[in-house]
């Protein structure tokens, strides 16, 4: 950034700035090819254990079975409501469609990317550890945004669906993004997306 600021202020020419930037890139490539020192290895955070993440990814089965149960129960209500009249049949359709929706969303979430958030607060604050894991079906959310934009043609907002699709394509399946932030008094925030 300092090189760009010096070019902007007129201290050096753009050609000189390009040469300095290429030298900086070469130096960083040499440093990475020589490997990390022991102190750098200690400072590098390790991502969460893969076993813990796989355990969380199996949670999609709970809403799936809840959806199956609601669908089966509401199917029996539909059968009984058909004999009782059209009004009760229409009322029994609501839980039936909710059950089918649960099944569809949970089946979709089994292959979705998951967001794992871990927050460790300083000692003395409650709760000391917060863990949140949930599926983020980026393709489904992007399609919902695209559908909503059909009803708002005069919007000048950033097209979130394009951003979500680009993010989904940039990070390949099976790979993850891991962010670790450590603050004062050993407060940590870990974000694992993949």
C-alpha positions in Angstrom: 0.0 0.0 0.0 2.9 2.4 0.7 4.1 2.0 -2.9 0.7 2.9 -4.2 0.5 5.9 -2.0 4.0 7.1 -3.1 2.9 6.8 -6.7 -0.3 8.7 -6.0 1.7 11.5 -4.2 4.1 11.7 -7.2 7.2 10.6 -5.2 8.0 7.8 -7.7 6.9 7.0 -11.2 4.4 4.3 -12.1 7.2 2.2 -13.7 9.3 2.4 -10.5 6.3 1.5 -8.5 5.6 -1.6 -10.7 9.3 -2.6 -10.3 9.0 -2.3 -6.5 5.8 -4.3 -6.3 7.3 -7.1 -8.4 10.4 -7.2 -6.1 8.1 -7.4 -3.1 6.2 -10.4 -4.7 9.5 -12.1 -5.5 10.7 -11.7 -1.9 7.4 -13.1 -0.5 7.7 -16.1 -2.9 11.2 -16.7 -1.7 10.2 -16.5 1.9 7.3 -19.0 1.4 9.6 -21.4 -0.5 12.1 -21.6 2.3 9.3 -22.7 4.7 8.1 -21.4 8.0 10.1 -21.0 11.1 9.1 -22.7 14.4 7.6 -19.5 15.8 5.5 -19.0 12.7 4.2 -22.6 13.0 3.2 -21.9 16.6 1.3 -18.8 15.6 -0.6 -20.5 12.8 -4.0 -21.6 14.1 -5.2 -25.1 13.4 -8.7 -25.5 11.9 -11.3 -27.3 13.9 -11.1 -31.1 14.0 -12.6 -32.7 11.0 -14.4 -35.3 13.2 -16.3 -32.5 15.0 -17.4 -30.9 11.7 -18.5 -34.3 10.3 -20.5 -34.9 13.4 -22.3 -31.5 12.9 -22.9 -32.3 9.3 -25.0 -35.4 10.2 -27.6 -33.2 11.9 -29.5 -32.8 8.7 -31.1 -36.1 9.5 -33.1 -34.7 12.5 -35.3 -32.4 10.4 -35.6 -35.1 7.7 -37.2 -37.5 10.2 -39.3 -34.8 11.7 -40.6 -34.0 8.2 -41.3 -37.7 7.6 -43.3 -37.9 10.8 -45.3 -34.7 10.2 -46.0 -35.9 6.6 -47.2 -39.3 7.7 -49.3 -38.0 10.5 -50.8 -35.3 8.3 -51.5 -37.9 5.6 -53.6 -39.8 8.0 -55.4 -36.6 9.0 -55.9 -35.9 5.3 -57.6 -39.2 4.8 -59.9 -38.7 7.8 -60.6 -35.1 6.8 -61.6 -36.1 3.3 -64.5 -38.0 5.0 -65.3 -35.0 7.2 -65.5 -32.3 4.5 -63.6 -29.9 2.3 -62.8 -27.4 5.1 -61.0 -30.0 7.3 -59.3 -31.4 4.3 -57.9 -27.9 3.4 -56.8 -27.4 7.0 -55.0 -30.8 7.0 -53.0 -29.8 3.9 -51.1 -27.1 5.9 -49.1 -29.6 8.1 -48.7 -32.0 5.1 -47.0 -29.3 3.0 -44.9 -28.2 6.0 -43.7 -31.8 6.4 -42.8 -32.1 2.7 -41.0 -28.7 3.0 -39.0 -30.1 6.0 -38.0 -33.1 4.0 -37.0 -31.1 1.0 -34.9 -28.6 2.9 -33.2 -31.2 5.1 -32.4 -33.3 2.0 -30.9 -30.2 0.4 -28.9 -29.3 3.4 -27.1 -32.6 3.5 -24.9 -31.4 0.6 -24.9 -27.7 1.5 -21.9 -25.9 2.9 -21.9 -25.4 6.6 -21.0 -22.4 8.7 -19.3 -23.2 12.0 -18.8 -20.3 14.4 -16.9 -20.7 17.7 -16.6 -17.8 20.1 -14.5 -18.1 23.3 -14.9 -15.1 25.6 -12.5 -13.8 28.2 -12.6 -15.6 31.5 -15.3 -14.3 33.9 -17.8 -13.6 31.1 -20.8 -15.8 30.6 -21.2 -17.9 28.5 -17.5 -18.6 28.1 -17.9 -20.6 24.9 -20.5 -20.2 22.1 -20.8 -22.7 19.3 -23.1 -22.4 16.3 -23.2 -24.6 13.3 -25.7 -24.5 10.5 -26.1 -25.3 6.8 -25.9 -22.5 4.3 -27.4 -23.6 1.0 -25.8 -20.8 -1.1 -27.4 -21.9 -4.4 -30.9 -22.0 -2.9 -30.5 -18.6 -1.3 -29.1 -17.1 -4.5 -32.1 -18.4 -6.4 -34.5 -16.9 -3.9 -32.7 -13.5 -4.3 -32.9 -13.8 -8.1 -36.7 -14.6 -7.8 -37.2 -11.6 -5.5 -35.4 -9.3 -7.9 -38.1 -10.1 -10.5 -40.6 -8.2 -8.4 -38.3 -5.3 -7.7 -37.0 -4.2 -11.2 -36.1 -0.7 -10.2 -33.6 -1.7 -7.5 -30.0 -0.5 -7.7 -28.7 -2.8 -5.0 -25.8 -5.1 -5.4 -27.1 -8.4 -6.9 -26.5 -10.7 -4.0 -27.4 -13.8 -6.0 -24.3 -13.1 -8.3 -22.1 -12.7 -5.2 -23.3 -16.0 -3.7 -23.0 -17.9 -6.9 -19.4 -16.5 -7.4 -18.5 -17.5 -3.8 -19.9 -21.0 -4.3 -17.8 -21.4 -7.5 -14.6 -19.9 -6.2 -14.3 -22.2 -3.2 -14.4 -25.8 -4.6 -16.4 -28.5 -2.8 -14.4 -30.3 -0.2 -12.3 -27.3 0.6 -12.9 -24.8 3.4 -12.3 -21.3 4.5 -11.0 -20.9 8.0 -10.7 -17.6 9.8 -9.3 -17.3 13.3 -9.2 -14.0 15.2 -7.6 -13.7 18.6 -8.1 -10.6 20.7 -7.2 -9.4 24.1 -7.3 -11.8 27.1 -7.3 -14.8 24.8 -10.7 -14.0 23.2 -11.1 -16.0 20.0 -13.5 -16.1 17.2 -13.2 -19.0 14.7 -15.2 -19.1 11.5 -15.1 -22.3 9.5 -17.0 -22.4 6.2 -17.0 -25.4 4.0 
